[in-house]
Amino acid sequence: MIETLHNQVFYEKPEVVSSAPATINLMGEYTQRNGGFVFSIGVNRRVYVSISSRIDEKFLIYFDRDIAIESFTKKSLSKISKGERSAIVKGIIKSFLDSGFDLFGLNICIATDIPTTMEIGNLPATIVALSFGIRHLQNFDIEDIDLIQLCEKVNKYLLSSYVNVSDCIASAMVRDNAGIFVDCRTFKYEYAPISKGLKILIIDPGRKDAFTGEDFLKREKECKEALDIISSVNPKINSLRDLTFDEVSKYANFLEKSSINRVRYVVGENERTLNFVIALRRRNFSMLGKLMFDSHLSLRNDYEMSSDEIDAIVDISATIDGVVGAKIYGFRSGVVAIALKEKTGEAIKIISDEFQKLFGRKVKIYVTSPENGVEVSSKS
């Protein structure tokens, strides 16, 4: 698909084709900026990139289904408009240049089969697919983790999104038979096996006003302010990661109720994520389910990031035979819930019917399965 598109747009074959999967944080959501732990999987929805070299210094970008090709030069990278569609591509190229890597012009096509309503990691997938593709084409000498961290600089050009290093690590390194557990303090990672045949239901309740980027930033600010207060009381605490769940209550008198709730979620989620990996390795599905449902309850009650529609989907899922667990995922428009499922047919019908009865509208359900990380190949 991407090779054909490249040929249609630029009248030449691509030299390199790459792709990377969208990712889902099954556990650890919102702990990344607090030095937490995240467990992620890739799913079979990907971003595809094709690249060919130019003899001049122009960079031409074409996004699938766009009307026109966008063109820019190295000199224009000094002024990247925050939030523009091509900002992520310009940011990656500028990151390479700022790090001492020389680039001539490129023709770039980008396409995806990720529906916008799925609310899964298309930005990390784009960053990974493009940066790994450019490295391969130019034969740049840079390790995977260094490349991923280099591309984190793209965040300064994004308007209302933030791409965590852990999300890019996941998109690059996941396997179709294993999820990836990332330590967001050190960026070290390890794998935990996923059962064969496991399916992930990504469910869009169709509510477009649930949360905004401002909601996310507000909670992040509350966590930072809480950490500052806790650190002033106990200088040994440098991160919320340094607290155990039992220790959180010791600082309740120093914090606002909302702040202590945010801390309770982050610290509790760190412990749940660690236990989730243990349960995966032991194939303890009842424990996996409990941890997912507990995570959702804490996101709802402590982090206050849920809605009536999401709660209903999670509650319905809990009654269905074969469902391992369910929880909220995502915070922007098109907020979704995720059900971890071994058999999907019955679950889809029950969730669809019950949601229709409760809210009078249909719910969108996408069936996905675990997927390998970044793939890069030469085409000429």
Helices and strands as residue ranges (DSSP letters): H 2-10, E 16-27, G 32-34, E 37-53, E 58-63, E 70-73, G 75-78, H 87-98, E 106-112, G 116-118, H 122-138, H 144-151, G 152-157, H 165-173, E 178-183, E 189-193, E 199-204, H 213-233, G 240-242, H 245-248, G 249-254, H 257-282, H 285-301, H 308-318, E 323-329, E 336-341, H 345-359, E 364-368, E 375-378
